[in-house]
Amino acid sequence: MKILFVCSGNTGRSPMAQFVMQKLIADAGLSDKISVSSAASKENASGSLHQGIAMKLRMEKIPIGEHTAHTITKNDYDAADLIICMDSGNVEQVKAIIGGDSGEKIQMLLDKDIPWDKNAFATTYEDILRGCKALLKKIGG
C-alpha cells in the first residue's frame, strides 16, 4: 500500500505526517507492506522541512529522513493507494491539479482541518499523531 500525505507547501504538515506514519509503520513491523511519501497541493512547491517542524519531530523522537518539497503530479496520484490531505483546501487543490478524484483516493486525515500551529507545533503534532494512528488501524496495522 502506498500513502501520500498532502499539505499546501509540503514543508510542514505533510512531511510531519509522513515521518510520524513511517515511525508507526516501522514500530508495527509493516515497513515492507506500507510506504509513505508526501507532496504539496500548491503549484511550484519547493524547499526543505520547516525548522520548527523538524525541531518538534526531534523532540518526539521521530526519525527525519531526507525531504525536498514538490507539488503532487498525476503520476503521484496514479501511484498512490491513498492521498491523505491535511485540510479541506488541500483536497480541492489536489482535485484541481489532478482533474478530479476518479480513483476515490483523496480524503482528509481527520474530520477537521489540521492547523499550522505556531505554538511549537504541539497541536499540529497531536492531531497528526492521532490521525496517523487511526489511519494505520483502519488499513490493518
N, C-alpha and C positions, 0 to 999 in steps of 0.2 A: 504494500500500500504506500502511495506517495501523497504526502500532505504538503500543501503550500500555504503558508501564512502570509497575509497581505495587510499592510497599513499604508498610509499616504506616501511617505518618503522612503520606507524600507531602511531607516536608520535607528528606529526606536522600538515601537511596539511589536512589529512583526519579527525582527530578529530576536527580541527578547522571548517571544513565544517559541520561536524555532529552537533556541538554546535550552529553554525550560523543558520543552517537549522532548528534545533529544536526551536530556538527563533522565526524564521519567521513563522513556522507552528503554534506555540502557539499563536503568535500575530494574525494569521488569523483564530484562533479558530478551527484548524484542527487536534489537537493532538490525537483525538480519531480515526482519519482516516488514518494518515500517521505516521509511525515510522521510526526512523533513527538510524543507527549504523555505525561503521567504522572498517576497518581491514587493514592489511599490504599486500603488494604484494611480499614481500621477505620472504623467509623461516626463521623460528626461531625468529620471531619478539618478542620483549619483551620490557618492560619499561613503563614509565608513560608519561604524557603530557609534552612536551618540555616547559621549564620555560619561554622562550621568547614568545611562542605561548600563554601560559596562561596569561602572562602579557598583551599582545595585546588584548586578549578577554576581560579581566577585564577592560581595558581602554575603550573598545567599549560597555561596559555594557552587555556583552553576558554571561549568566549563564553557568558555567562549572560544568559538572557532573563528577562522578567517571569515571576514564579511565585507563585501562591497555591494552597495545598493544597486538595484536595477529595477526597471519597470516590467511588470508582467507582460508576457507575449502570448500569442496564440499557441506557440509550442509549449510554453509553461502550462497553459490551460489544458492542452491535449495530454500532456504527460502526467498531470496530477489526477488523483482519485478524489481528493477533497481540496477545496480552496476556502480557507478559513479567514474571514475578514475581521478586523478589529472594531469597525464601526459601520453604520448603515451607509455613510457616504462612500466608504471603500467599496461596498457591494455595488452601488450604482456606477462608480468609476470603472470597476473591473468589467462590468457588463458593457459599458460604453466602449472600452478598449477592445474587448473580445468580440463584441457584436451579439450580446445576449448570454444565455446560460443554457444552451441546448442539452448539455450533459447533466444539468441539475446538480452541479458540483459545488456551487457557491453558497456559503452560509456564514453566519456570524459565530464567533467563539462563544459569546454569551448572548442572552436576550436583551442586552443593553450595550450601548457604546462603551468601549474601554477608554478611559481618559488618558490624555498626555498629562501626567501628574507632575507638577513642579515641586511637590513635597518629597524630594529624594526618590521619586518613583515608587513609593510604598504602595499606593492604591493600584497603580498600573500593574505592579508585580503580583499583588494579591489576586486581582481579577484574572490575570493571565494564568497564574498557577491554578486557580480554581477551575477555569475553563479548560486548561490542558488536562487536568486530572479527569474531569468529566468526559472529555473527548476520548481519552485513552480507554476509559471504562466502556464507553459507547462502542468503540471499534474493536473491543475484545482484548484489552490489555490487562 
